[in-house]
Each structure stands twice: as C-alpha cells, then as structure tokens.
Amino acid sequence: MAYKKIATEEAFATPELVEAWKVLIEDGAPGEAGLDHHFSRILNATGGWGAQVRDQVVDLGEVRLGIMDAAGVDMQVIAITAPGVQVFDAETGSALAVQANDVLAEAVRKHPDRFAGLGAIAPQAPKTAAKEMERAKGLGLKGVMVNSHTKGEYLDAASYRPILEAAEALDLPLYLHPRPAPPAMMAPMFERHLDGALWGFQTETAVHALRLIVTGVFDAFPRLRVVLGHLGEGVPFWLDRIDRLYARGRKGGAYPHWRATRRPSEYFLENFWLSSSGHNWDPAVRFVEEVVGEDRLMFAVDYPYDDSMEQTQQAAAIAVKNPEKFYERNARNLFDLA
C-alpha cells in the first residue's frame, strides 16, 4: 500500500472542558435542550462505552496512538468534540477555546507525523473568534471546528460574518460537526429518542449547511470551504430534489431568504468537502463519491465514538475509485498537511 490512512474527524476534549460541561449540566444547562441526556451518560459513566469514550477523548498520547496503530490509522485530524465551547457564555467559551487550541497544538508538535489539528472557537463572540482563528493558524492548526448551532443560531446570521470573513481570508476550512439540536427542533425527535446520532445530529447539521447555501453565503464568500462529516449529513442524497424545489421557489419569489443566485448543488459541489466518519458503508460511500467526485471525499473514523478497528475494516471493503485520494491525498490537499 503506497498511501497512508488519514482519519479526518477525530475528537478530543481537555479535562478542563469536561469539568466545565459537568458544572453546566449540574446548573441545568439553560437553553441547551438534550445536553444532559446526551452527555451525562458519558461524563458520569462508571463503565462500558461511555466510560471508554470519556477516557479516550481526553488522551492525546499513548492510548490514542496505540489504538491508531492497531487499526492501521497513520494520522488523525483532531478537533474539539461536541458540544465544544458553544454551550457557554462568550467569555467562558472563548477562554476554553484558547486553552484547547494550546493543548492540541502542543500534541501536534509532539507527534507531527501522527496528529494534525483544527482550532476551536466560540462563535458567540464572533470578533474574538475571528482573532482566535488567526492565532490558531499561527499555532499550526489546519482549520476550524464549529459544532453546528450556537444557542440556536447559525453561521448564516449577519452577526457571524467576522467568522466567515476570517475563514476565507485565512484560507481555513470550517468543519461543521453535529451536536444536540436547539430547543425549537428537539421536541418531536426527543419524544422517540431520535435526537442523537441515530437521526437528530445529522438532520440538524444538514439544516445548518442548507441555511448557508440558500441564503447566499457562498456568493458573498466564494472561496469559503466547509467540511461535513457522515457522508455529508444526508445532503448528497437529496441534491436533485433540492435543486428543483429551490428553482421553483426562487421563480415564484415566495421565499425572501432564498438569495443564492445558483442551484444549491453548484455550491455543494464547489464549496463543500465530505468525510466518511462513522459511515464507512460501501453502497453509501460509492454513491456519495459518484455525486461529489473522488476529489472531495475523505476517510474518517469518528474516534472515539466509533471503533477504529471496525471502521477501518469496513472501509477496506469499499470500492472507491481512487483509494489514495480517499485515504490520504484529499485530506492533505484540503488541510494543507505536509
């Protein structure tokens, strides 16, 4: 095998961030529907999957490297895990982002051939976040992780323009990652336990991506690059229908927020890259590759939430057109990896 395997959506958290989540949950996590339900079973687990995730997510050393070695993963692109720092007030979130970026950058310096990193930001303080993006790039981090909505708000809102401006100017990809949906979306999914990774996570993140597309964000920022995990959070499967319904709505003028000047699929195929995190299923991967092309799809595990050995073994059975691009070359090109 002439190529390496780079996993592009791999999670970490600092112990300080984990403790801050615990305090927030103990205080009732105001405005954060589902936070207690989703993360208490990890934060307070005494054994099993939850305890394993909690222990592995804070490790940036021998435990992580040993699991990578056993699974044949040569490098991880690591980013702050959901819900990140976006559940806190602006000052607390910004401080935790700075500390997380320092910790991650130090781990990358120690293991430059095994780790690359994406910076954390607190979108609830947009101008501060933009400055932190610049600092993160100076630390050697290769992009920015945004754990979808920030207290029910999305990056298409005008107040977040400093973040989009910085991402384009600094040439840093924005990775949109799922997290528990805001209260307005949560109730009908929560009633049937569909609010987590089974359905709710990808649904909410797909909404975020589509908001960016239809509101004309990529007309304003044509060089902005966005990454979606989990094979694009379902969007590739709907592109034809989205295009047709968007054209009909635009022609009728019924939807004033639909300001994008081109078909949604054009932006998706030009401004988005996808990873296979937790979704290395041959029929789905091959379909998505057919839709977006072999240059925009990357391998990922979704460590530690998915099993590295299981995902690499499952991926080995995928008949991708160009394994070198899927496993290595696309990630190196997008994230500017040496």
C-alpha positions as CSV (number, residue, x, y, z in Angstrom):
1,M,0.0,0.0,0.0
2,A,1.6,3.2,-1.2
3,Y,-0.7,5.6,0.6
4,K,-1.3,6.4,4.3
5,K,-4.6,6.4,6.1
6,I,-5.6,9.8,7.5
7,A,-8.7,9.9,9.6
8,T,-10.3,13.4,9.3
9,E,-13.0,13.7,12.0
10,E,-11.4,12.6,15.3
11,A,-12.4,14.1,18.6
12,F,-10.7,15.3,21.7
13,A,-11.5,17.4,24.8
14,T,-9.4,18.9,27.6
15,P,-10.1,17.8,31.2
16,E,-11.0,21.4,31.9
17,L,-13.7,21.4,29.2
18,V,-15.1,18.1,30.5
19,E,-15.3,19.6,34.0
20,A,-17.0,22.8,32.7
21,W,-19.6,20.6,30.9
22,K,-20.3,18.8,34.2
23,V,-20.9,22.1,36.0
24,L,-23.1,23.4,33.3
25,I,-25.3,20.3,33.4
26,E,-25.5,20.5,37.2
27,D,-26.8,24.0,36.8
28,G,-29.5,22.8,34.4
29,A,-27.8,23.8,31.1
30,P,-30.2,26.6,30.4
31,G,-31.2,26.8,26.7
32,E,-29.3,23.6,25.8
33,A,-32.0,21.0,25.2
34,G,-30.7,17.5,25.2
35,L,-27.3,18.3,26.7
36,D,-27.9,16.4,29.9
37,H,-29.5,13.5,28.1
38,H,-26.7,13.1,25.6
39,F,-23.6,13.8,27.7
40,S,-24.4,12.7,31.2
41,R,-24.1,9.0,30.2
42,I,-20.6,9.7,29.0
43,L,-19.5,12.2,31.7
44,N,-20.9,10.1,34.6
45,A,-20.4,6.6,33.2
46,T,-18.9,4.0,35.5
47,G,-18.1,1.5,32.8
48,G,-18.9,0.4,29.3
49,W,-18.9,2.5,26.2
50,G,-19.5,5.8,28.0
51,A,-16.5,5.4,30.3
52,Q,-14.3,4.3,27.4
53,V,-15.2,7.4,25.4
54,R,-14.7,9.7,28.3
55,D,-11.2,8.3,29.0
56,Q,-10.1,8.2,25.3
57,V,-11.4,11.6,24.3
58,V,-9.0,13.5,26.7
59,D,-6.0,11.4,25.7
60,L,-3.6,12.9,23.2
61,G,-0.8,10.4,23.7
62,E,-0.1,6.7,24.0
63,V,-3.7,5.5,24.3
64,R,-4.7,7.2,21.1
65,L,-1.6,6.3,19.3
66,G,-1.9,2.6,20.3
67,I,-5.5,2.5,19.0
68,M,-4.4,4.1,15.8
69,D,-1.6,1.6,15.3
70,A,-3.8,-1.3,16.0
71,A,-6.3,-0.1,13.4
72,G,-3.8,1.0,10.8
73,V,-4.6,4.7,11.0
74,D,-1.4,6.7,10.2
75,M,-2.7,10.2,11.1
76,Q,-5.7,11.8,12.8
77,V,-7.1,15.2,12.1
78,I,-8.2,16.1,15.6
79,A,-10.8,18.7,16.7
80,I,-12.7,19.6,19.8
81,T,-15.6,17.4,20.4
82,A,-19.3,18.3,20.5
83,P,-20.8,20.4,22.1
84,G,-17.4,22.2,22.3
85,V,-17.4,25.6,23.9
86,Q,-20.6,26.9,22.2
87,V,-22.8,26.0,25.2
88,F,-21.1,28.5,27.5
89,D,-21.2,32.3,27.8
90,A,-19.0,34.2,25.5
91,E,-16.2,34.8,27.9
92,T,-16.0,31.3,29.3
93,G,-16.3,29.7,25.8
94,S,-13.5,31.9,24.4
95,A,-11.2,31.1,27.3
96,L,-11.8,27.4,26.9
97,A,-11.2,27.6,23.2
98,V,-7.8,29.3,23.7
99,Q,-6.8,26.6,26.2
100,A,-7.9,23.8,24.0
101,N,-6.0,25.2,21.0
102,D,-2.9,25.4,23.0
103,V,-3.2,21.8,24.2
104,L,-3.9,20.5,20.7
105,A,-1.1,22.5,19.1
106,E,1.3,21.1,21.7
107,A,0.2,17.5,20.9
108,V,0.7,18.1,17.2
109,R,4.2,19.4,17.9
110,K,5.0,16.3,19.8
111,H,3.6,14.0,17.1
112,P,3.7,15.9,13.8
113,D,3.6,12.7,11.7
114,R,0.6,11.3,13.6
115,F,-1.6,14.3,14.5
116,A,-2.9,17.4,12.8
117,G,-5.4,19.7,14.4
118,L,-8.4,22.0,13.8
119,G,-8.9,25.1,16.0
120,A,-11.7,25.7,18.4
121,I,-13.6,28.9,18.5
122,A,-16.5,30.4,20.5
123,P,-18.9,31.8,17.8
124,Q,-20.9,33.5,20.5
125,A,-18.1,36.1,20.4
126,P,-17.6,36.5,16.7
127,K,-14.9,39.1,16.6
128,T,-12.9,37.3,19.3
129,A,-13.5,34.0,17.4
130,A,-12.0,35.6,14.3
131,K,-8.9,36.6,16.2
132,E,-8.6,33.2,17.7
133,M,-8.8,31.7,14.2
134,E,-5.8,33.8,13.2
135,R,-3.9,32.7,16.4
136,A,-4.8,29.0,15.7
137,K,-3.4,29.2,12.3
138,G,-0.2,30.6,13.8
139,L,-0.1,27.7,16.1
140,G,-0.1,25.4,13.1
141,L,-3.7,24.2,13.3
142,K,-5.2,23.5,9.9
143,G,-8.8,24.6,10.1
144,V,-11.7,25.4,12.5
145,M,-14.3,23.2,14.1
146,V,-17.8,24.6,14.6
147,N,-20.2,22.3,16.5
148,S,-23.2,23.4,14.4
149,H,-25.6,25.9,16.1
150,T,-24.6,28.3,18.8
151,K,-27.5,28.6,21.2
152,G,-29.9,28.1,18.3
153,E,-28.2,30.4,15.9
154,Y,-26.4,29.5,12.7
155,L,-23.5,30.9,10.8
156,D,-25.7,32.4,8.0
157,A,-26.8,35.1,10.5
158,A,-25.2,38.5,9.8
159,S,-23.6,38.7,13.3
160,Y,-21.3,35.8,12.4
161,R,-19.9,37.4,9.3
162,P,-16.5,38.1,11.0
163,I,-16.0,34.3,11.3
164,L,-16.8,33.7,7.6
165,E,-14.6,36.6,6.6
166,A,-11.7,35.2,8.7
167,A,-12.1,31.7,7.4
168,E,-11.9,32.9,3.8
169,A,-9.1,35.4,4.3
170,L,-7.0,32.8,6.3
171,D,-7.9,30.0,3.9
172,L,-9.0,27.8,6.8
173,P,-11.7,25.1,6.2
174,L,-14.7,25.3,8.5
175,Y,-15.7,21.8,9.7
176,L,-19.4,21.7,10.7
177,H,-20.0,19.0,13.2
178,P,-23.3,17.8,14.8
179,R,-24.4,18.4,18.3
180,P,-27.8,18.3,20.1
181,A,-30.4,20.3,18.3
182,P,-31.7,23.6,19.6
183,P,-35.0,23.5,21.6
184,A,-37.1,24.5,18.6
185,M,-36.1,21.3,16.8
186,M,-35.6,19.0,19.7
187,A,-39.1,18.1,21.0
188,P,-40.5,15.7,18.2
189,M,-37.2,13.9,17.9
190,F,-36.7,13.7,21.7
191,E,-40.1,12.0,22.2
192,R,-39.0,8.9,20.3
193,H,-35.2,9.0,21.2
194,L,-34.3,10.1,17.7
195,D,-32.5,13.2,18.7
196,G,-28.9,11.8,18.9
197,A,-26.6,10.3,16.3
198,L,-29.3,7.9,15.1
199,W,-31.1,10.8,13.3
200,G,-31.2,14.1,15.0
201,F,-27.5,15.0,14.8
202,Q,-27.2,14.7,11.1
203,T,-30.6,16.3,10.4
204,E,-29.7,19.4,12.4
205,T,-26.3,19.8,10.8
206,A,-27.8,19.4,7.3
207,V,-30.1,22.2,8.1
208,H,-27.1,24.3,9.0
209,A,-25.4,23.5,5.7
210,L,-28.5,24.3,3.7
211,R,-29.0,27.6,5.5
212,L,-25.5,28.6,4.4
213,I,-26.3,27.6,0.8
214,V,-29.8,29.1,0.2
215,T,-29.0,32.5,2.0
216,G,-26.2,33.3,-0.5
217,V,-23.3,32.9,1.9
218,F,-21.1,31.4,-0.9
219,D,-22.0,34.2,-3.2
220,A,-20.5,36.6,-0.6
221,F,-17.6,34.2,0.2
222,P,-16.9,32.2,-2.9
223,R,-13.6,30.8,-1.6
224,L,-15.1,29.6,1.7
225,R,-14.5,25.9,2.3
226,V,-16.8,23.8,4.5
227,V,-16.5,20.2,5.6
228,L,-19.3,17.9,6.6
229,G,-18.9,14.5,8.2
230,H,-21.0,11.4,8.0
231,L,-21.0,11.5,4.2
232,G,-22.4,15.0,4.0
233,E,-25.1,14.5,6.7
234,G,-27.5,13.2,4.0
235,V,-27.4,16.2,1.7
236,P,-25.9,14.3,-1.3
237,F,-28.9,12.0,-1.4
238,W,-31.3,15.0,-1.8
239,L,-29.4,17.3,-4.2
240,D,-31.5,16.7,-7.3
241,R,-34.8,17.4,-5.4
242,I,-33.3,20.3,-3.6
243,D,-32.3,21.9,-6.9
244,R,-35.7,21.5,-8.4
245,L,-37.6,22.8,-5.4
246,Y,-35.2,25.7,-5.0
247,A,-35.6,26.8,-8.6
248,R,-39.4,26.7,-8.3
249,G,-39.4,28.7,-5.1
250,R,-37.0,31.3,-6.4
251,K,-39.0,31.7,-9.6
252,G,-42.2,32.3,-7.6
253,G,-40.4,34.7,-5.2
254,A,-42.2,33.2,-2.2
255,Y,-39.1,32.8,0.0
256,P,-37.3,36.1,0.6
257,H,-34.4,34.3,2.5
258,W,-33.6,32.3,-0.6
259,R,-31.0,34.6,-2.0
260,A,-28.4,32.3,-3.6
261,T,-28.1,33.0,-7.3
262,R,-27.2,29.5,-8.4
263,R,-28.5,26.0,-7.8
264,P,-27.8,24.6,-4.4
265,S,-25.9,21.7,-5.8
266,E,-23.4,24.0,-7.5
267,Y,-22.3,25.4,-4.2
268,F,-22.3,22.0,-2.6
269,L,-20.1,20.6,-5.3
270,E,-17.7,23.6,-5.2
271,N,-17.5,24.7,-1.6
272,F,-18.0,21.5,0.4
273,W,-15.8,18.6,1.2
274,L,-17.1,15.4,3.0
275,S,-15.8,12.8,5.3
276,S,-17.0,9.2,5.9
277,S,-16.9,9.5,9.7
278,G,-18.8,6.6,11.3
279,H,-20.3,5.8,7.9
280,N,-17.9,3.6,6.0
281,W,-20.6,1.6,4.3
282,D,-19.8,0.6,0.8
283,P,-23.1,1.4,-1.1
284,A,-23.4,4.8,0.6
285,V,-19.7,5.8,0.2
286,R,-19.8,4.8,-3.5
287,F,-23.0,6.8,-4.1
288,V,-21.6,9.9,-2.4
289,E,-18.4,9.6,-4.3
290,E,-20.4,9.4,-7.5
291,V,-22.3,12.6,-6.6
292,V,-19.4,14.8,-5.3
293,G,-16.4,13.3,-7.1
294,E,-13.3,11.5,-6.0
295,D,-11.5,14.7,-5.0
296,R,-13.9,15.8,-2.3
297,L,-14.5,12.7,-0.1
298,M,-12.2,11.7,2.7
299,F,-11.8,8.8,5.1
300,A,-12.7,9.3,8.8
301,V,-13.4,7.1,11.8
302,D,-15.2,9.4,14.3
303,Y,-12.9,8.3,17.1
304,P,-13.6,7.7,20.0
305,Y,-17.3,7.5,19.4
306,D,-16.9,4.8,16.7
307,D,-14.5,1.9,16.9
308,S,-11.3,2.5,14.9
309,M,-10.7,-1.2,14.0
310,E,-14.3,-1.7,12.9
311,Q,-14.4,1.4,10.7
312,T,-11.0,0.7,9.0
313,Q,-12.1,-2.9,8.4
314,Q,-15.4,-1.8,7.0
315,A,-13.7,0.9,4.8
316,A,-11.3,-1.7,3.4
317,A,-14.2,-3.3,1.6
318,I,-15.3,-0.1,-0.1
319,A,-14.6,0.0,-3.9
320,V,-13.7,3.7,-4.1
321,K,-12.3,4.9,-7.4
322,N,-9.0,6.1,-6.0
323,P,-8.1,4.8,-2.6
324,E,-5.0,7.1,-2.3
325,K,-7.3,10.2,-2.7
326,F,-9.9,8.8,-0.3
327,Y,-7.5,7.8,2.4
328,E,-4.7,10.4,2.1
329,R,-4.4,12.8,-0.8
330,N,-7.7,14.7,-0.4
331,A,-7.0,15.3,3.3
332,R,-3.5,16.6,2.6
333,N,-4.8,19.0,-0.1
334,L,-7.7,20.3,1.9
335,F,-5.9,20.7,5.3
336,D,-2.5,21.6,3.8
337,L,-0.8,18.7,5.5
338,A,2.9,18.2,4.9
